[in-house]
Amino acid sequence: MQDIRWKALWLGLATVFICLIIWAATDAMTALAVFCAAILLYLISHLFWLHKLLQWFKKPDLNSMPMGAGIWEDVFAAIYYEKRRHSRSQAQISSALDRFRHAASALPDGVVLLNGNDQIEWCNPTAEHQLGLSMKQDAGQPISYLVRPVDFIQYLHRQDYSEPIKLKSWRNVGATLEIQLVPFGVNQKLLLSRDISQVEKLETMRRDFIANVSHEMRTPLTVVGGFIETLMDMEGAVPESTRSYFGMMQEQTNRMRRLIEDLLTLSQLENSPEAPQESEIDLSALLNMLLHEGNSLSQNRHQISLEPVEPGLFIKGAPEELHSALGNLVSNAVRYTPKGGSISLKLLLRGTNVIFSVSDTGIGIEQQHIDRLTERFYRVDRSRSRETGGTGLGLSIVKHILTRHQGHLEIESEAGKGSTFSAVLPQSRLVRKHVESVASQP
């Protein structure tokens, strides 16, 4: 660019210098005529090369670029080098894009690229097979026109993509797809689909096995427990020297029966994906029942309190399931709080949620264990769990019940200072009734 400016300056100075010589040799009119002619030729030259440049821009091919003359030689050279650099960059980008598409096409999972309007921009062959798409025909079509299950449409519009959803395949009978949306860029999304049919089959086999074994073990354990209890109640049937052994057998039999009951409950929850039968539950009555059950289990070893509940509050849900979930939190607080400790039951509203919390002054839990507490049979301290009679399935059952009610479990704990377990349910399940109407019900 600097060379072009210097050439234009020298050309202008040379023109003026020549005109001055002509003026000195002849007269002013002749010098002015020569100057005007030079300026005219100069402008015509620029117009000529500008026309050439415009013609070239209509079809910018490096092989057909004009050579130019004078200043325009430098102009065309600069454009030539810039065009060549741009072509190289474009070739590199195209090559990278091709490599990405080849790599994405080789993925075992389906990948669909969606724009800001949820329209298909690109998809790999796996997505075409799993979702019934065609890149040639469906490019630019909204994904909701082609993937029509109601659960997917709700998931797409919900804007919460933190968890994937499972869908029964509408193309392959018996197949199950796991679909997740991943936002990126400016309102763009990646739709990832995975065939989890084999995983689902294995999970179903596992659940069926646990359910069948638990069901078959319940009858013999009931018989054994009944005979042990009968023998201990019969006068003289069990010698005093062996009565303690019978007591241990009865205790372990009861523990196994509780374990089997919890396994059956968990299996029923896992095998019942449909929504539970719901009704309106009086929260005041439910929490007072939980308070009574906690005091019965505690046998005056703890101070258990319940903050007053606003009259006329009802929650929509499955009564037996919610009673089981909330009761489990209370029984855990009683079991893991030393004698003389305190337990507090609270019901509060926070934002769009209804929260039932159980706080205790028990032994607490270290932070490293909290995320795994709802796993089946996960125990912070196995010996402590055996002493308290826990099965290791209680919190897993609580998690499943709350999930079936669109809720979740929150845990706050500190070793040596106690814990707070909170069952969080959406406030949309809350029903308020006038106290008079509640009191007038039979």
Secondary structure, DSSP 8 states (H G I E B T S, - for coil): -HHHHHHHHHHHHHHHHHHHHHHHHS-HHHHHHHHHHHHHHHHHHHHHHHHHHHHHHHS--GGG-----THHHHHHHHHHHHHHHHHHHHHHHHHHHHHHHHHHHT-SSEEEEE-TTSBEEEE-HHHHHHHT--HHHHTTSBHHHH---HHHHHHHHH---SS-EEEE-SSSTT-EEEEEEEEETTTEEEEEEEE-HHHHHHHHHHHHHHHHHHHHHHHHHHHHHHHHHHHHHSTTTS-TTTHHHHHHHHHHHHHHHHHHHHHHHHHHHHT--S----EEEEHHHHHHHHHHHHHHHHTTSSEEEE----TTEEEEE-HHHHHHHHHHHHHHHHHTS-TT-EEEEEEEEETTEEEEEEEE-S----HHHHTTTTSTT--S-HHHHHHHT--S-HHHHHHHHHHHTT-EEEEEEETTTEEEEEEEEEGGGEEE--HHHHHH--
